Amino acid sequence: MTFWKVKGRTVEGRRSAKGSALYFNVLWLMALFLLAGCKEEAVRQEFSEPVYSAQYRQASTTVIVSLSATNIASSGQIRMMIDVHAPEGSDVVVPELGGLVVPFSVGDGYSEPVQFLPNGKLLHRRVWILLPGLPGETVFQPVEIQVGSDAVKTKAVNVSVSSLLPAGIEKPEIKDIVAPVELLPEEKKRQQIKYILLAFSGSVAFLALVLHWMSRPKRRVVLAPDEAALQALGTLPEDALARIDETRRILIEYLERQFEIRTAGKTTGEIIRNIPKYPLLGRRIRLVNELTTNDLIRFSNRIPERYTEEFADYVRWFVEETTEALCE
């Protein structure tokens, strides 16, 4: 007995659960239909009251073509919409309007998500924003919509575009431009003075710039020690004693620059003590002898024959030899 009560309660509980599930399913379907109806109504309100609307039927397919206007100004636009009510599972192909609405151009175009209709069909919607070209009469060519194996062809639509310009004008002209005001004699004189002062100021500024550029210190080209020495040896004076003094100066200056020997205010003995052994290996002894002999000759006022040329040749040889040694 207890078993049947429990079993009866179990069967009754199952029936109650099935009834609740069916009740919620009915509520969910009603809400879905209400939402779909509201959504469709909201979308249709957005494009409500078109100026032009035409409906075409082919088998189980319905095509609705609507235009927001058929008579606009050249600064306006037309919203064109094609609705296709097609059976579920049908392939819907709506062509582009580019060449069908010339001289209009497509400013924007988009497809809305496919919607379910209460009659079980699907709503395919395409929308275009068309911009006019030149004023005049235009014919929108028929559009052929392919739905599965069927084709629905619409009719041509006449559209008029009016111009905002008055009639009888061949080309746009800019009018109502005030002529320039004629200056009084005093104003003309002041204007001329301004131009003269401006030209004078420009001339003064240009002259100052030129003088500044000309007075800039010229960059002195510093030659290398060997180049400076060899160039100076080519311009020795003619007098023998002056020639010897200049040759010695060239040699001392070369030693100072090439080997970084301080020679200013130094005697020949002090200069000799500062002469480095490297890279003058094999040349230092002769250099010391040449400097010592040069001092003796300069202070004795007796210049041997051909000593002037020989000393200059030695300095030239010394410069060339030490330069090559440093490069190696």
BELPE-V632371 format. One record per run of one state. SS is the DSSP state (H for helix, E for strand, C for the rest). FROM is the first residue (numbers start at 1). TO is the last residue. If there is no record, write none. Layout:
{{SS FROM TO} {SS FROM TO}}
This chain:
{{C 1 1} {H 2 46} {C 47 51} {E 52 58} {C 59 60} {E 61 67} {C 68 70} {E 71 73} {C 74 76} {E 77 86} {C 87 91} {E 92 94} {C 95 97} {H 98 100} {C 101 104} {E 105 111} {C 112 114} {E 115 116} {C 117 121} {E 122 131} {C 132 135} {E 136 140} {C 141 143} {E 144 147} {C 148 149} {E 150 153} {C 154 156} {E 157 162} {C 163 184} {H 185 214} {C 215 224} {H 225 233} {C 234 239} {H 240 259} {C 260 267} {H 268 274} {C 275 283} {H 284 300} {C 301 306} {H 307 327} {C 328 328}}
